[in-house]
Amino acid sequence: MTEQVIQDLNVLFEQDISMTKGQRKVLQAAVALFAAQGFDGTSTTQIATRSQMSQGTIFKYYPTKKELLRAIIDPAIDHLFPTYGVNFVDHQVPKNVKIEEFVRVVVANRLTFVYTNRHILQILANEFLINDALVAETKQRLGPIIQRLLDQVTLLLVDEQMQPAEFMRLLVGQMMYEFIRMTRLTPAAEYDITATANSITTVMIAAIKRSK
């Protein structure tokens, strides 16, 4: 199954009228290979073969492999993830429900998104570890969306002792652990999204109730 982020990146590349056909082919080949093999595990020779473009042409467009990676990451950060965030907060986060239902839906939704897009997210995660500018840009793009989610959490926790920031730390911490588990520790075929989501939901609700 092609990851949603990859599919949407390819659509962006096709819609960018400033790109040549050759650039599109290079980017589409690169994003597929980076997702399948990792950035370090992919050579420009492989990208040339898959895109049916010469290495010379690739270097004309993107003098370094790092610049090629940024040509993939930048539209994801600038366009895709803000769009995903707004869609999630406005249309997928449940409204007017109890905290238990909110946790159940949000955990299942975000875990499914992370699992479905785990390969491309792993490339982004690796860049976040070494690229402070990318982290700052991502915070700027997603900060207002995260604040809107936090505002909803604040309303839901009005009768609980847990603070919204604690809730978010718990949720993000669980997602980060599962991201590591699904990309490094557990074979994809053995990863059970439903069982894992149920387990996380139970842990989070128990933590909320203990805080009273």
Secondary structure, DSSP 8 states (H G I E B T S, - for coil): ---HHHHHHHHHHHH-TTS-HHHHHHHHHHHHHHHHH-STT--HHHHHHHHT--HHHHHHH-SSHHHHHHHHHHHIIIIIHHHHHHHIIIIIS--S--HHHHHHHHHHHHHHHHHHTHHHHHHHHHHHHH-HHHHHHHHHHHHHHHHHHHHHHHHHTTTSSS-HHHHHHHHHHHHHHHHHIIIIIS-GGG--HHHHHHHHHHHHHHHHHHT-
